[in-house]
């Protein structure tokens, strides 16, 4: 994830890894349940248990949905392959609310930085713009693309502080307005396909209990 998945990596960029693991079903039969997430073992690595991951994805959590659509996958099990095949089942118009709400909170922090320090954290500004671009295009097309693509050069210029805050802020406002407009004609369904995701989870749990996963 991070800049490498977004197509914004430079020589100084870290490597952020996110994963999903399947806790063996028998572990859920105890009073002490398996963890819903774990950190490590490598630096900048974080993983979610499958059920927790699906739960957050059904809520249209931006970070989780972006994990599902990362173009960079290091390791993929058969269960992981089926999870990726369900990517579209998690997408719905709810993404407009979750993406723009998250963007609004991040924008408020940037404005506070400008007020207190005279400038925003430019790296955070770059990533907020990228998120808004993804949100707008998702609502327009029904597909989530997280690679910054043609916007890479301008976004990196933002990261370097080469654009005035007024210009960056205006770009954010314009993207938010465009996302709002796209919601009225989006091909996305009103809600995610929860039954399809739940069927996948139940089958996976049963296979794990039988020692087949």
MIDOSE-1310 file (N, C-alpha, C; in nm, 2 decimals, decimal comma, always signed):
residues 213
xxxx	+0,08/-0,12/+0,00/+0,00/+0,00/+0,00/+0,09/+0,12/+0,00; +0,03/+0,24/+0,03/+0,10/+0,36/+0,04/+0,15/+0,41/-0,10; +0,25/+0,49/-0,10/+0,30/+0,55/-0,22/+0,33/+0,45/-0,33; +0,38/+0,33/-0,30/+0,42/+0,24/-0,40/+0,30/+0,18/-0,47
xxxx	+0,19/+0,16/-0,40/+0,07/+0,11/-0,46/+0,00/+0,23/-0,54; +0,02/+0,35/-0,49/-0,05/+0,46/-0,55/+0,02/+0,52/-0,67; +0,14/+0,46/-0,70/+0,22/+0,51/-0,82/+0,29/+0,64/-0,79; +0,31/+0,67/-0,66/+0,37/+0,80/-0,61/+0,50/+0,78/-0,54
xxxx	+0,56/+0,66/-0,55/+0,68/+0,63/-0,48/+0,80/+0,71/-0,54; +0,89/+0,75/-0,44/+1,02/+0,80/-0,48/+1,13/+0,72/-0,42; +1,25/+0,75/-0,44/+1,36/+0,67/-0,38/+1,35/+0,67/-0,23; +1,29/+0,77/-0,17/+1,29/+0,77/-0,02/+1,16/+0,71/+0,04
xxxx	+1,08/+0,65/-0,04/+0,95/+0,60/+0,00/+0,97/+0,47/+0,08; +0,89/+0,45/+0,19/+0,89/+0,33/+0,26/+0,81/+0,23/+0,19; +0,81/+0,10/+0,23/+0,73/+0,00/+0,18/+0,62/-0,04/+0,28; +0,50/+0,00/+0,26/+0,39/-0,03/+0,35/+0,32/-0,16/+0,30
xxxx	+0,31/-0,25/+0,39/+0,24/-0,38/+0,35/+0,11/-0,40/+0,44; +0,01/-0,44/+0,37/-0,12/-0,48/+0,44/-0,16/-0,61/+0,40; -0,22/-0,69/+0,49/-0,26/-0,83/+0,46/-0,38/-0,87/+0,53; -0,43/-0,99/+0,49/-0,55/-1,05/+0,55/-0,51/-1,19/+0,58
xxxx	-0,55/-1,24/+0,70/-0,52/-1,37/+0,74/-0,65/-1,44/+0,79; -0,65/-1,57/+0,77/-0,76/-1,65/+0,82/-0,73/-1,72/+0,95; -0,79/-1,68/+1,05/-0,77/-1,75/+1,18/-0,84/-1,89/+1,18; -0,78/-2,00/+1,22/-0,85/-2,13/+1,22/-0,98/-2,12/+1,29
xxxx	-1,08/-2,18/+1,23/-1,22/-2,17/+1,29/-1,22/-2,23/+1,43; -1,16/-2,34/+1,47/-1,16/-2,38/+1,61/-1,12/-2,28/+1,71; -1,04/-2,18/+1,68/-1,00/-2,08/+1,77/-1,12/-2,00/+1,82; -1,22/-1,99/+1,74/-1,34/-1,91/+1,77/-1,43/-1,98/+1,87
xxxx	-1,40/-2,11/+1,90/-1,49/-2,19/+1,99/-1,44/-2,17/+2,14; -1,34/-2,10/+2,16/-1,29/-2,07/+2,29/-1,34/-1,94/+2,35; -1,33/-1,92/+2,48/-1,36/-1,79/+2,53/-1,27/-1,68/+2,48; -1,15/-1,71/+2,47/-1,05/-1,61/+2,42/-1,04/-1,63/+2,27
xxxx	-1,09/-1,52/+2,20/-1,10/-1,53/+2,05/-0,96/-1,49/+1,99; -0,94/-1,53/+1,87/-0,82/-1,48/+1,80/-0,82/-1,33/+1,77; -0,71/-1,27/+1,76/-0,70/-1,12/+1,73/-0,77/-1,09/+1,60; -0,83/-0,97/+1,60/-0,89/-0,92/+1,48/-0,79/-0,85/+1,39
xxxx	-0,67/-0,82/+1,44/-0,56/-0,77/+1,36/-0,43/-0,79/+1,43; -0,32/-0,79/+1,35/-0,19/-0,81/+1,41/-0,09/-0,71/+1,33; +0,01/-0,67/+1,40/+0,12/-0,59/+1,34/+0,24/-0,67/+1,32; +0,32/-0,63/+1,21/+0,44/-0,70/+1,18/+0,42/-0,83/+1,10
xxxx	+0,52/-0,92/+1,09/+0,65/-0,91/+1,16/+0,75/-0,81/+1,10; +0,72/-0,76/+0,98/+0,81/-0,66/+0,92/+0,77/-0,52/+0,96; +0,86/-0,43/+0,93/+0,83/-0,29/+0,96/+0,72/-0,25/+0,86; +0,63/-0,16/+0,91/+0,53/-0,10/+0,83/+0,43/-0,21/+0,77
xxxx	+0,41/-0,31/+0,85/+0,32/-0,42/+0,81/+0,21/-0,44/+0,91; +0,09/-0,46/+0,86/-0,04/-0,47/+0,94/-0,13/-0,56/+0,87; -0,20/-0,65/+0,94/-0,29/-0,74/+0,88/-0,42/-0,76/+0,96; -0,53/-0,78/+0,89/-0,66/-0,80/+0,95/-0,71/-0,95/+0,94
xxxx	-0,78/-1,00/+1,04/-0,84/-1,13/+1,03/-0,95/-1,11/+0,92; -0,98/-1,22/+0,85/-1,07/-1,21/+0,73/-1,21/-1,15/+0,77; -1,27/-1,20/+0,88/-1,40/-1,15/+0,91/-1,40/-1,00/+0,94; -1,30/-0,95/+1,01/-1,29/-0,81/+1,04/-1,27/-0,73/+0,91
xxxx	-1,18/-0,78/+0,83/-1,15/-0,71/+0,70/-1,28/-0,70/+0,62; -1,36/-0,81/+0,61/-1,48/-0,80/+0,53/-1,58/-0,71/+0,59; -1,59/-0,71/+0,73/-1,68/-0,62/+0,80/-1,65/-0,47/+0,76; -1,52/-0,43/+0,77/-1,48/-0,30/+0,74/-1,50/-0,26/+0,59
xxxx	-1,48/-0,36/+0,50/-1,50/-0,34/+0,36/-1,65/-0,31/+0,33; -1,74/-0,39/+0,40/-1,88/-0,37/+0,38/-1,93/-0,23/+0,42; -1,85/-0,17/+0,52/-1,88/-0,04/+0,57/-1,82/+0,07/+0,48; -1,75/+0,02/+0,37/-1,69/+0,11/+0,27/-1,57/+0,19/+0,34
xxxx	-1,50/+0,13/+0,43/-1,38/+0,19/+0,49/-1,28/+0,22/+0,37; -1,24/+0,35/+0,35/-1,15/+0,38/+0,24/-1,02/+0,30/+0,24; -0,95/+0,29/+0,36/-0,83/+0,22/+0,36/-0,84/+0,07/+0,32; -0,95/+0,01/+0,37/-0,97/-0,13/+0,34/-1,00/-0,16/+0,19
xxxx	-1,09/-0,07/+0,14/-1,13/-0,09/+0,00/-1,00/-0,07/-0,09; -0,92/+0,03/-0,05/-0,79/+0,05/-0,13/-0,70/-0,07/-0,13; -0,70/-0,14/-0,01/-0,62/-0,27/+0,00/-0,67/-0,37/-0,10; -0,80/-0,38/-0,11/-0,86/-0,48/-0,20/-0,83/-0,45/-0,35
xxxx	-0,80/-0,32/-0,38/-0,78/-0,28/-0,52/-0,63/-0,24/-0,54; -0,54/-0,28/-0,45/-0,40/-0,25/-0,48/-0,35/-0,33/-0,60; -0,27/-0,27/-0,69/-0,22/-0,34/-0,81/-0,10/-0,42/-0,77; -0,05/-0,41/-0,65/+0,07/-0,48/-0,61/+0,03/-0,59/-0,50
xxxx	+0,05/-0,72/-0,54/+0,01/-0,83/-0,45/+0,13/-0,92/-0,44; +0,19/-0,94/-0,32/+0,31/-1,02/-0,30/+0,28/-1,16/-0,28; +0,17/-1,20/-0,21/+0,14/-1,34/-0,19/-0,01/-1,35/-0,19; -0,06/-1,46/-0,25/-0,20/-1,48/-0,27/-0,24/-1,63/-0,25
xxxx	-0,32/-1,66/-0,15/-0,36/-1,79/-0,13/-0,50/-1,82/-0,21; -0,55/-1,94/-0,21/-0,68/-1,96/-0,28/-0,79/-1,88/-0,21; -0,79/-1,87/-0,08/-0,89/-1,79/-0,01/-0,87/-1,64/-0,05; -0,75/-1,60/-0,06/-0,72/-1,46/-0,10/-0,77/-1,44/-0,25
xxxx	-0,75/-1,53/-0,33/-0,80/-1,52/-0,47/-0,95/-1,50/-0,48; -1,02/-1,58/-0,39/-1,17/-1,56/-0,39/-1,21/-1,43/-0,33; -1,13/-1,38/-0,23/-1,16/-1,25/-0,17/-1,15/-1,14/-0,28; -1,04/-1,15/-0,35/-1,02/-1,05/-0,46/-1,13/-1,06/-0,57
xxxx	-1,18/-1,18/-0,59/-1,28/-1,19/-0,69/-1,41/-1,12/-0,65; -1,42/-1,09/-0,52/-1,54/-1,03/-0,46/-1,53/-0,88/-0,45; -1,42/-0,83/-0,50/-1,40/-0,68/-0,48/-1,52/-0,59/-0,51; -1,59/-0,62/-0,62/-1,70/-0,54/-0,66/-1,82/-0,55/-0,57
xxxx	-1,83/-0,67/-0,50/-1,94/-0,69/-0,40/-1,94/-0,59/-0,29; -1,82/-0,53/-0,26/-1,80/-0,44/-0,15/-1,83/-0,30/-0,18; -1,84/-0,27/-0,31/-1,85/-0,13/-0,36/-2,00/-0,09/-0,36; -2,03/+0,03/-0,32/-2,16/+0,08/-0,32/-2,16/+0,23/-0,31
xxxx	-2,27/+0,30/-0,32/-2,28/+0,44/-0,30/-2,23/+0,49/-0,17; -2,23/+0,40/-0,07/-2,18/+0,44/+0,06/-2,03/+0,49/+0,06; -1,96/+0,46/-0,05/-1,82/+0,50/-0,06/-1,82/+0,66/-0,07; -1,92/+0,72/-0,12/-1,93/+0,86/-0,13/-1,92/+0,92/+0,01
xxxx	-2,00/+0,87/+0,10/-2,01/+0,92/+0,24/-1,88/+0,89/+0,31; -1,82/+0,77/+0,31/-1,70/+0,74/+0,38/-1,58/+0,81/+0,33; -1,57/+0,81/+0,20/-1,45/+0,88/+0,14/-1,45/+1,03/+0,16; -1,57/+1,09/+0,14/-1,57/+1,24/+0,16/-1,57/+1,28/+0,30
xxxx	-1,62/+1,19/+0,39/-1,62/+1,23/+0,53/-1,47/+1,22/+0,58; -1,40/+1,12/+0,54/-1,26/+1,11/+0,57/-1,18/+1,22/+0,52; -1,21/+1,26/+0,39/-1,14/+1,37/+0,33/-1,17/+1,50/+0,40; -1,29/+1,52/+0,45/-1,33/+1,64/+0,52/-1,25/+1,65/+0,65
xxxx	-1,23/+1,54/+0,72/-1,15/+1,54/+0,85/-1,01/+1,57/+0,82; -0,95/+1,52/+0,71/-0,81/+1,54/+0,68/-0,79/+1,69/+0,63; -0,89/+1,74/+0,56/-0,88/+1,88/+0,51/-0,88/+1,97/+0,63; -0,96/+1,95/+0,73/-0,97/+2,03/+0,85/-0,83/+2,04/+0,92
xxxx	-0,76/+1,93/+0,92/-0,63/+1,92/+0,98/-0,53/+2,01/+0,90; -0,54/+2,00/+0,77/-0,45/+2,08/+0,68/-0,48/+2,23/+0,70; -0,61/+2,26/+0,71/-0,64/+2,40/+0,73/-0,58/+2,45/+0,86; -0,59/+2,37/+0,96/-0,54/+2,40/+1,09/-0,39/+2,42/+1,09
xxxx	-0,32/+2,34/+1,01/-0,17/+2,36/+0,99/-0,14/+2,49/+0,92; -0,22/+2,52/+0,82/-0,20/+2,65/+0,75/-0,22/+2,77/+0,85; -0,32/+2,76/+0,93/-0,35/+2,87/+1,02/-0,24/+2,88/+1,13; -0,19/+2,77/+1,18/-0,09/+2,77/+1,29/+0,06/+2,79/+1,24
xxxx	+0,09/+2,71/+1,13/+0,23/+2,71/+1,08/+0,25/+2,78/+0,95; +0,14/+2,83/+0,88/+0,16/+2,90/+0,76/+0,16/+2,81/+0,64; +0,16/+2,68/+0,66/+0,16/+2,59/+0,54/+0,11/+2,45/+0,59; +0,05/+2,37/+0,50/+0,00/+2,24/+0,54/+0,12/+2,14/+0,54
xxxx	+0,09/+2,02/+0,59/+0,18/+1,91/+0,56/+0,16/+1,86/+0,42; +0,25/+1,90/+0,34/+0,23/+1,88/+0,19/+0,22/+1,74/+0,15; +0,28/+1,64/+0,22/+0,27/+1,50/+0,19/+0,12/+1,46/+0,21; +0,07/+1,51/+0,33/-0,07/+1,47/+0,36/-0,17/+1,54/+0,26
xxxx	-0,14/+1,66/+0,21/-0,22/+1,72/+0,11/-0,22/+1,64/-0,02; -0,10/+1,59/-0,06/-0,09/+1,51/-0,18/-0,18/+1,39/-0,17; -0,17/+1,32/-0,05/-0,25/+1,19/-0,04/-0,40/+1,22/-0,03; -0,44/+1,34/+0,02/-0,58/+1,37/+0,02/-0,63/+1,40/-0,12
xxxx	-0,55/+1,47/-0,20/-0,59/+1,49/-0,34/-0,61/+1,35/-0,41; -0,51/+1,27/-0,39/-0,52/+1,13/-0,45/-0,65/+1,06/-0,41; -0,68/+1,07/-0,28/-0,80/+1,00/-0,24/-0,93/+1,06/-0,30; -0,93/+1,19/-0,32/-1,05/+1,26/-0,38/-1,06/+1,22/-0,53
xxxx	-0,94/+1,21/-0,59/-0,94/+1,17/-0,73/-1,00/+1,03/-0,75; -0,96/+0,94/-0,66/-1,01/+0,80/-0,66/-1,16/+0,80/-0,63; -1,20/+0,88/-0,54/-1,35/+0,88/-0,50/-1,43/+0,93/-0,62; -1,39/+1,04/-0,68/-1,46/+1,09/-0,79/-1,47/+0,99/-0,91
xxxx	-1,36/+0,93/-0,94/-1,36/+0,84/-1,05/-1,43/+0,71/-1,02; -1,43/+0,67/-0,90/-1,51/+0,55/-0,86/-1,66/+0,58/-0,88; -1,70/+0,69/-0,83/-1,84/+0,72/-0,85/-1,88/+0,74/-0,99; -1,79/+0,79/-1,07/-1,82/+0,81/-1,22/-1,82/+0,67/-1,29
xxxx	-1,73/+0,58/-1,26/-1,72/+0,46/-1,34/-1,76/+0,33/-1,27; -1,77/+0,34/-1,14/-1,80/+0,21/-1,07/-1,68/+0,13/-1,04; -1,57/+0,17/-1,07/-1,44/+0,10/-1,05/-1,34/+0,18/-0,97; -1,28/+0,12/-0,87/-1,19/+0,18/-0,78/-1,05/+0,16/-0,84
xxxx	-0,98/+0,27/-0,88/-0,84/+0,27/-0,92/-0,76/+0,36/-0,83; -0,66/+0,30/-0,77/-0,59/+0,38/-0,67/-0,45/+0,43/-0,72; -0,41/+0,38/-0,84/-0,29/+0,44/-0,90/-0,31/+0,58/-0,95; -0,23/+0,67/-0,91/-0,25/+0,81/-0,95/-0,24/+0,84/-1,09
xxxx	-0,17/+0,75/-1,16/-0,16/+0,76/-1,31/-0,11/+0,89/-1,36; -0,20/+0,95/-1,44/-0,17/+1,08/-1,51/-0,15/+1,20/-1,42; -0,19/+1,18/-1,30/-0,18/+1,30/-1,20/-0,05/+1,29/-1,12; +0,04/+1,19/-1,15/+0,16/+1,17/-1,06/+0,24/+1,30/-1,05
xxxx	+0,28/+1,36/-1,16/+0,37/+1,47/-1,16/+0,31/+1,59/-1,08; +0,19/+1,62/-1,10/+0,13/+1,73/-1,03/+0,11/+1,70/-0,88; +0,08/+1,58/-0,85/+0,07/+1,54/-0,71/+0,20/+1,54/-0,64; +0,31/+1,50/-0,70/+0,44/+1,51/-0,65/+0,49/+1,65/-0,63
xxxx	+0,44/+1,74/-0,72/+0,47/+1,88/-0,70/+0,41/+1,93/-0,58; +0,29/+1,89/-0,55/+0,22/+1,93/-0,42/+0,30/+1,88/-0,30; +0,35/+1,75/-0,31/+0,43/+1,70/-0,20/+0,55/+1,78/-0,17; +0,61/+1,83/-0,28/+0,73/+1,92/-0,27/+0,70/+2,06/-0,23
xxxx	+0,57/+2,09/-0,22/+0,54/+2,23/-0,18/+0,55/+2,33/-0,29; +0,55/+2,28/-0,41/+0,57/+2,37/-0,53/+0,44/+2,44/-0,58; +0,33/+2,40/-0,52/+0,20/+2,47/-0,56/+0,16/+2,55/-0,44; +0,10/+2,66/-0,46/+0,04/+2,75/-0,35/-0,07/+2,67/-0,28
xxxx	-0,09/+2,70/-0,15/-0,20/+2,63/-0,08/-0,33/+2,67/-0,14; -0,35/+2,79/-0,18/-0,47/+2,84/-0,24/-0,51/+2,75/-0,37; -0,41/+2,72/-0,45/-0,43/+2,64/-0,57/-0,47/+2,49/-0,53; -0,40/+2,44/-0,43/-0,42/+2,30/-0,38/-0,56/+2,29/-0,32
xxxx	-0,59/+2,39/-0,24/-0,72/+2,39/-0,17/-0,84/+2,40/-0,27; -0,82/+2,48/-0,37/-0,92/+2,50/-0,48/-0,94/+2,36/-0,55; -0,83/+2,29/-0,58/-0,83/+2,16/-0,64/-0,91/+2,06/-0,56; -0,89/+2,07/-0,43/-0,96/+1,98/-0,34/-1,11/+2,01/-0,34
xxxx	-1,15/+2,14/-0,34/-1,29/+2,18/-0,34/-1,35/+2,14/-0,47; -1,28/+2,15/-0,58/-1,33/+2,11/-0,71/-1,36/+1,96/-0,72; -1,26/+1,88/-0,67/-1,28/+1,74/-0,67/-1,40/+1,69/-0,58; -1,42/+1,76/-0,47/-1,53/+1,73/-0,38/-1,66/+1,76/-0,45
xxxx	-1,67/+1,87/-0,52/-1,79/+1,91/-0,60/-1,81/+1,81/-0,71; -1,71/+1,76/-0,78/-1,72/+1,67/-0,88/-1,77/+1,53/-0,83; -1,72/+1,49/-0,71/-1,76/+1,37/-0,65/-1,91/+1,37/-0,61; -1,95/+1,49/-0,56/-2,09/+1,51/-0,53/-2,18/+1,49/-0,65
xxxx	-2,14/+1,55/-0,76/-2,22/+1,55/-0,88/-2,22/+1,41/-0,94; -2,11/+1,33/-0,93/-2,10/+1,20/-0,98/-2,20/+1,10/-0,91; -2,22/+1,13/-0,78/-2,31/+1,05/-0,70/-2,45/+1,04/-0,76; -2,50/+1,14/-0,83/-2,63/+1,15/-0,89/-2,65/+1,05/-1,01
xxxx	-2,54/+1,02/-1,07/-2,55/+0,93/-1,19/-2,46/+0,81/-1,18; -2,41/+0,78/-1,06/-2,31/+0,67/-1,04/-2,38/+0,53/-1,08; -2,30/+0,44/-1,14/-2,35/+0,31/-1,16/-2,34/+0,22/-1,04; -2,29/+0,27/-0,93/-2,27/+0,18/-0,81/-2,41/+0,15/-0,75
xxxx	-2,43/+0,04/-0,69/-2,55/+0,00/-0,62/-2,57/+0,08/-0,49; -2,69/+0,09/-0,44/-2,71/+0,16/-0,32/-2,64/+0,10/-0,20; -2,62/-0,03/-0,20/-2,56/-0,10/-0,09/-2,47/-0,22/-0,14; -2,38/-0,26/-0,06/-2,29/-0,37/-0,10/-2,37/-0,50/-0,10
xxxx	-2,31/-0,60/-0,17/-2,37/-0,73/-0,17/-2,33/-0,81/-0,05; -2,40/-0,78/+0,06/-2,36/-0,85/+0,19/-2,39/-1,00/+0,18; -2,50/-1,05/+0,13/-2,52/-1,19/+0,13/-2,41/-1,27/+0,05; -2,36/-1,21/-0,06/-2,25/-1,28/-0,13/-2,13/-1,29/-0,05
xxxx	-2,09/-1,18/+0,02/-1,97/-1,18/+0,11/-1,99/-1,27/+0,23; -2,11/-1,28/+0,28/-2,13/-1,36/+0,40/-2,13/-1,51/+0,36; -2,18/-1,54/+0,24/-2,17/-1,68/+0,19/-2,02/-1,72/+0,18; -1,94/-1,63/+0,12/-1,79/-1,66/+0,11/-1,73/-1,68/+0,25
xxxx	-1,77/-1,60/+0,35/-1,71/-1,61/+0,48/-1,75/-1,74/+0,55; -1,88/-1,78/+0,54/-1,93/-1,90/+0,60/-1,86/-2,03/+0,53; -1,85/-2,03/+0,40/-1,79/-2,14/+0,33/-1,64/-2,15/+0,38; -1,57/-2,04/+0,39/-1,43/-2,04/+0,43/-1,42/-2,09/+0,57
xxxx	-1,51/-2,05/+0,66/-1,50/-2,09/+0,80/-1,53/-2,24/+0,81; -1,62/-2,29/+0,73/-1,65/-2,43/+0,73/-1,54/-2,52/+0,68; -1,47/-2,47/+0,58/-1,36/-2,54/+0,52/-1,24/-2,54/+0,62; -1,22/-2,43/+0,69/-1,12/-2,43/+0,79/-1,15/-2,52/+0,91
xxxx	-1,27/-2,53/+0,95/-1,31/-2,63/+1,06/-1,29/-2,77/+1,01; -1,30/-2,80/+0,88/-1,28/-2,93/+0,83/-1,14/-2,96/+0,79; -1,05/-2,86/+0,82/-0,91/-2,87/+0,78/-0,88/-2,86/+0,64; -0,97/-2,80/+0,56/-0,95/-2,78/+0,42/-0,90/-2,64/+0,38
x	-0,88/-2,55/+0,48/-0,84/-2,42/+0,45/-0,73/-2,37/+0,55
